[in-house]
Amino acid sequence: MNFFKDGASPVPTTDVSDALIASELLEMTKTSALLTTTHYLECVTPGLREVLRLGLNNCLNAHEEVMEIAIKNEWYPAYLPPVQQLQDDLKFLTLVRPHATV
C-alpha cells in the first residue's frame, strides 16, 4: 500500500504527515477490532460481552471514518485494479524488507 501522495517513496520516515497519521489510525483500528472480536468470542459473561460488542462497533465506526478521509484525500488507493494493488504491495515490501521472499 502506498499512503503517500504524488508518488513519494513509501519508505518509512520520521516525517509526520496527515497520510501517515491516517495509515497508523487505520492499522490501530483494525488491530483493535481484531482483538476485541477475539475477546468477545472467548467471553461468557453477558455484561462483558455487551461492553465488548459496543467497543467493536466503535472500532468499526472509527475505521470507516478514517478510511473515508484517506480515500477522499487519495492517501489510500482503494480503487486500483487488483494487479496494480499487488504490484504496489510487492514494491513496498521490497523497499521495507529488501531480503524478503515472496
C-alpha positions as CSV (number, residue, x, y, z in Angstrom):
1,M,0.0,0.0,0.0
2,N,1.2,3.5,-0.8
3,F,-0.1,6.0,1.7
4,F,2.0,8.8,0.1
5,K,0.6,11.2,-2.4
6,D,2.3,12.3,-5.7
7,G,4.4,9.1,-6.0
8,A,6.6,9.8,-3.0
9,S,8.6,6.9,-1.7
10,P,6.7,4.7,0.8
11,V,10.0,4.1,2.7
12,P,9.4,4.6,6.5
13,T,10.4,8.1,7.6
14,T,10.4,10.2,10.7
15,D,8.5,12.9,8.8
16,V,4.9,13.0,10.0
17,S,2.1,13.8,7.5
18,D,-1.7,13.5,7.6
19,A,-1.4,10.5,5.3
20,L,1.0,8.8,7.7
21,I,-1.3,9.5,10.7
22,A,-4.3,8.2,8.8
23,S,-2.4,5.0,7.9
24,E,-1.5,4.5,11.6
25,L,-5.0,5.1,12.7
26,L,-6.3,2.5,10.2
27,E,-3.8,0.0,11.4
28,M,-4.8,0.7,15.1
29,T,-8.5,0.4,14.4
30,K,-8.0,-2.9,12.6
31,T,-5.9,-4.3,15.4
32,S,-8.4,-3.1,18.0
33,A,-11.3,-4.7,16.1
34,L,-9.4,-8.0,15.8
35,L,-8.5,-8.1,19.5
36,T,-12.0,-7.0,20.6
37,T,-13.6,-9.7,18.4
38,T,-11.2,-12.4,19.8
39,H,-12.1,-11.4,23.4
40,Y,-15.8,-11.2,22.6
41,L,-15.7,-14.8,21.2
42,E,-13.9,-16.1,24.3
43,C,-16.1,-14.3,26.8
44,V,-19.0,-16.0,28.5
45,T,-20.2,-13.1,30.8
46,P,-23.2,-11.4,29.2
47,G,-22.5,-8.0,30.6
48,L,-18.9,-8.0,29.5
49,R,-19.9,-9.4,26.0
50,E,-22.2,-6.3,25.7
51,V,-19.3,-4.0,26.5
52,L,-17.0,-5.7,24.0
53,R,-19.8,-5.6,21.3
54,L,-20.2,-1.9,21.8
55,G,-16.4,-1.5,21.7
56,L,-16.2,-3.4,18.4
57,N,-18.9,-1.2,16.9
58,N,-16.8,1.8,18.0
59,C,-13.7,0.3,16.3
60,L,-15.6,-0.3,13.1
61,N,-17.1,3.2,13.0
62,A,-13.8,4.8,13.6
63,H,-12.1,2.7,10.9
64,E,-14.9,3.7,8.4
65,E,-14.5,7.4,9.2
66,V,-10.7,7.3,8.8
67,M,-11.0,5.2,5.7
68,E,-13.4,7.7,4.1
69,I,-11.0,10.5,4.8
70,A,-8.0,8.6,3.4
71,I,-9.8,7.7,0.2
72,K,-11.1,11.2,-0.2
73,N,-7.6,12.6,0.1
74,E,-6.1,9.9,-2.1
75,W,-3.9,8.6,0.7
76,Y,-5.4,5.1,0.3
77,P,-5.6,3.7,-3.2
78,A,-8.8,1.8,-2.6
79,Y,-10.0,1.6,-6.2
80,L,-6.8,0.5,-8.1
81,P,-7.1,-2.7,-10.2
82,P,-6.1,-5.8,-8.3
83,V,-2.9,-6.3,-10.3
84,Q,-1.8,-2.8,-9.6
85,Q,-2.5,-3.2,-5.9
86,L,-0.3,-6.4,-5.8
87,Q,2.5,-4.6,-7.7
88,D,2.4,-1.7,-5.3
89,D,2.4,-4.1,-2.3
90,L,5.4,-6.0,-3.7
91,K,7.2,-2.8,-4.4
92,F,6.6,-1.6,-0.8
93,L,7.7,-5.0,0.6
94,T,11.0,-4.9,-1.3
95,L,11.6,-1.3,-0.1
96,V,10.9,-2.1,3.5
97,R,12.3,-5.7,3.6
98,P,14.8,-6.0,0.7
99,H,15.7,-9.6,1.6
100,A,12.2,-10.9,1.9
101,T,11.0,-13.6,-0.4
102,V,7.6,-13.7,-1.9
